[in-house]
Amino acid sequence: MVVAALGPNHQCRILTTQGPTPFEACAAPDRCNPASHGSYHFISFCVCGKVRRHSVNGDEIERSGWVEARPGERR
């Protein structure tokens, strides 16, 4: 099981990952990495309901933090 930190007292446990889907938009707008754009997009779902988006292009990977799911995003 994959575990990732979310705040000081929370550990996300990835339930499932959706993708790959075609690239749509920057996964982490606050630290956008254009080299990771143009190929694939994945969404990881935590058991708590948070999601983490990944943009992948070869060795370049851009990850968002754990955030609330957008309307329509389901695990």
N, C-alpha and C positions, 0 to 999 in steps of 0.2 A: 504494500500500500504506500502511495506517495503522500508525503506530509509537507505542507508549506506553512510558514508563519503568517498570521493575520492578526496583528496587534499583539500586545504584551501577554495576553492570557488565552489566546485562541490558536488552534492548529487546524488548518483546513485538511480534509481528507478527500482526495479526488475520488468521486464516485464513478464518473465516466468522462470521456472526451469525445467531442463531436468534430468531425472533419476527416480529411482535409476538404475545405471548400475553396473556391477561387478567392483571391485577395479582394477585400472590399474597402477597407479603410485602415488607418493607423490604429494599432492595438493599444498603444500608450501615447495619447496625444501630448502629454506633458514631457515626454522624452522620446519623441518620434525618431526612428532610425530608418531613413529612406532606403538604405541598402537591403533591408528585410522586406521591402514591399515588392509586389508584383507576382508572387508565386502562390503560396497557400496560407490559409487561415484556419486555426483550430480554436475551439472553445472547451475549456475544462470546467466541469461542474463539481462543486463541493457538496457534501452531504448537508451542509447548513443552508444551501440555497445560493451562495455567492458563485460568481463565475470569474474565470481568468482567460483573457484572450491572448492568442499567440499569432504573430505573423512570421512566416518562415520563408526564406529565399536562400537556398544552399546552406552555407554555414552561418548566415546572419539570422538571428532570432530576436524578435521584439516581444516582450511580455508586459501585459498590463498588471496592475495589482489586482487583488481580489476585490471585486465590486458587485453591486447589485445587478441581477440579470435585467436585460432590456425586455420590454413587452414582447411576447412571442418566443423568447428563448426558453427552451425546455430541455431537461436532461433526458 
